[in-house]
Amino acid sequence: ARAQNAKLLLARALYHEGFALENLNDLDGAMKAAEESGRKYESAGDRYGLASTLEVRGQLLDDRGDYPGALTKFNDELAIARQVGNRKAEASALNHMAVVLNEQGSGEEARKMYEKALPIFLEVSDKRNYGITLINIAGVMKDSGDLNGAKKTYDEALTVCREINDQNGVSLSLTGIGTVLDGLGDSAGAKKMLEQAVALDLAGGQSSA
């Protein structure tokens, strides 16, 4: 791509390289690749491509514990997604902002962001992220003490995740239900849910630790 001066191809390659380096825990290398990718997308006039690199940079800043910086990147991504009319990118940006807000201890603000993303994921037929967002909302409810509301939302997430055969989502939902039932004093029910979650994790090759 560099040899042929193919800007968009190079931008896409750098974008994927940034993800790979993040998975290898090379945050500096990942940031460098994502920033160069963003510059290439911007120079080529590809606003959506630029937004995708802002999401990567936001995740990297979140990994570093720079929550204000991460929120800024996700907010910039959100603005571009709305400008270009990309609803999936809009939902993704809202979801990432909610995650950061929750990490900062702003549970109610996080819930509002999750609830904005939720109908958009449904609109673009992204049921996997719809289910995961329900799980995240339920987690905020649980942390705030709304155990009955959390149970209802975890149940809804479980139904969605089973419908699309998202085994990780099913396991997370069962775990959430188990912890809520324990909080409600139903130890037997909690044990049953948690045992199902562990069985799924083991079947999928995950550690039960």
Backbone hydrogen bonds, N-H to C=O, Kabsch-Sander energy under -0.5 kcal/mol:
donor,donor_aa,acceptor,acceptor_aa,energy
5,N,1,A,-0.5
5,N,2,R,-0.8
6,A,1,A,-2.5
7,K,5,N,-1.3
10,L,6,A,-2.6
11,A,7,K,-2.9
12,R,8,L,-2.3
13,A,9,L,-2.3
14,L,10,L,-2.7
15,Y,11,A,-2.1
16,H,12,R,-2.2
17,E,13,A,-2.2
18,G,14,L,-2.4
19,F,15,Y,-1.6
20,A,16,H,-2.4
21,L,17,E,-2.8
22,E,18,G,-2.0
23,N,19,F,-2.2
24,L,20,A,-1.2
25,N,22,E,-1.8
26,D,21,L,-3.0
27,L,25,N,-1.1
30,A,26,D,-2.4
31,M,27,L,-2.4
32,K,28,D,-2.3
33,A,29,G,-2.2
34,A,30,A,-2.5
35,E,31,M,-2.7
36,E,32,K,-2.1
37,S,33,A,-2.4
38,G,34,A,-2.4
39,R,35,E,-2.0
40,K,36,E,-2.2
41,Y,37,S,-2.6
42,E,38,G,-2.6
43,S,39,R,-2.4
44,A,40,K,-1.5
45,G,42,E,-1.1
46,D,41,Y,-2.7
47,R,45,G,-1.1
50,L,46,D,-1.9
51,A,47,R,-2.2
52,S,48,Y,-2.0
53,T,49,G,-1.4
54,L,50,L,-1.7
55,E,51,A,-1.7
56,V,52,S,-1.5
57,R,53,T,-2.5
58,G,54,L,-2.4
59,Q,55,E,-2.3
60,L,56,V,-2.2
61,L,57,R,-2.3
62,D,58,G,-2.2
63,D,59,Q,-2.5
64,R,60,L,-1.5
65,G,62,D,-1.3
66,D,61,L,-2.7
67,Y,65,G,-1.5
70,A,66,D,-2.3
71,L,67,Y,-2.6
72,T,68,P,-1.9
73,K,69,G,-1.9
74,F,70,A,-2.5
75,N,71,L,-2.4
76,D,72,T,-2.2
77,E,73,K,-2.3
78,L,74,F,-2.4
79,A,75,N,-2.2
80,I,76,D,-2.0
81,A,77,E,-2.8
82,R,78,L,-2.2
83,Q,79,A,-1.9
84,V,80,I,-2.6
85,G,81,A,-0.8
86,N,81,A,-2.2
87,R,85,G,-1.0
90,E,86,N,-1.8
91,A,87,R,-2.5
92,S,88,K,-2.2
93,A,89,A,-2.4
94,L,90,E,-2.3
95,N,91,A,-2.5
96,H,92,S,-2.4
97,M,93,A,-2.3
98,A,94,L,-2.2
99,V,95,N,-2.0
100,V,96,H,-2.1
101,L,97,M,-2.6
102,N,98,A,-2.4
103,E,99,V,-2.0
104,Q,100,V,-1.6
105,G,102,N,-1.3
106,S,101,L,-2.7
107,G,105,G,-1.2
110,A,106,S,-2.3
111,R,107,G,-2.5
112,K,108,E,-1.8
113,M,109,E,-1.8
114,Y,110,A,-2.7
115,E,111,R,-2.6
116,K,112,K,-1.2
117,A,113,M,-1.9
118,L,114,Y,-2.2
120,I,116,K,-0.6
121,F,117,A,-2.2
122,L,118,L,-1.6
123,E,119,P,-2.2
124,V,120,I,-2.2
125,S,122,L,-1.3
126,D,121,F,-3.0
127,K,125,S,-1.1
130,Y,126,D,-1.7
131,G,127,K,-2.7
132,I,128,R,-2.3
133,T,129,N,-2.3
134,L,130,Y,-1.9
135,I,131,G,-2.0
136,N,132,I,-2.2
137,I,133,T,-2.5
138,A,134,L,-2.6
139,G,135,I,-2.0
140,V,136,N,-1.8
141,M,137,I,-2.4
142,K,138,A,-2.8
143,D,139,G,-2.4
144,S,140,V,-1.7
145,G,141,M,-0.5
145,G,142,K,-1.3
146,D,141,M,-2.3
147,L,145,G,-1.7
150,A,146,D,-2.2
151,K,147,L,-2.5
152,K,148,N,-2.1
153,T,149,G,-2.0
154,Y,150,A,-2.9
155,D,151,K,-2.3
156,E,152,K,-1.8
157,A,153,T,-2.4
158,L,154,Y,-2.6
159,T,155,D,-2.0
160,V,156,E,-2.0
161,C,157,A,-2.9
162,R,158,L,-2.3
163,E,159,T,-1.9
164,I,160,V,-1.6
165,N,162,R,-0.7
166,D,161,C,-2.8
167,Q,165,N,-1.2
170,V,166,D,-2.4
171,S,167,Q,-2.4
172,L,168,N,-2.4
173,S,169,G,-2.4
174,L,170,V,-2.7
175,T,171,S,-2.4
176,G,172,L,-2.4
177,I,173,S,-2.8
178,G,174,L,-2.6
179,T,175,T,-2.3
180,V,176,G,-2.2
181,L,177,I,-2.9
182,D,178,G,-2.1
183,G,179,T,-1.9
184,L,180,V,-1.7
185,G,182,D,-1.1
186,D,181,L,-2.9
187,S,185,G,-1.2
190,A,186,D,-2.3
191,K,187,S,-2.5
192,K,188,A,-2.0
193,M,189,G,-2.1
194,L,190,A,-2.6
195,E,191,K,-2.3
196,Q,192,K,-1.8
197,A,193,M,-2.0
198,V,194,L,-2.4
199,A,195,E,-2.2
200,L,196,Q,-2.0
201,D,197,A,-2.4
202,L,198,V,-2.6
203,A,199,A,-2.2
204,G,200,L,-1.7
205,G,202,L,-1.2
206,Q,201,D,-3.2
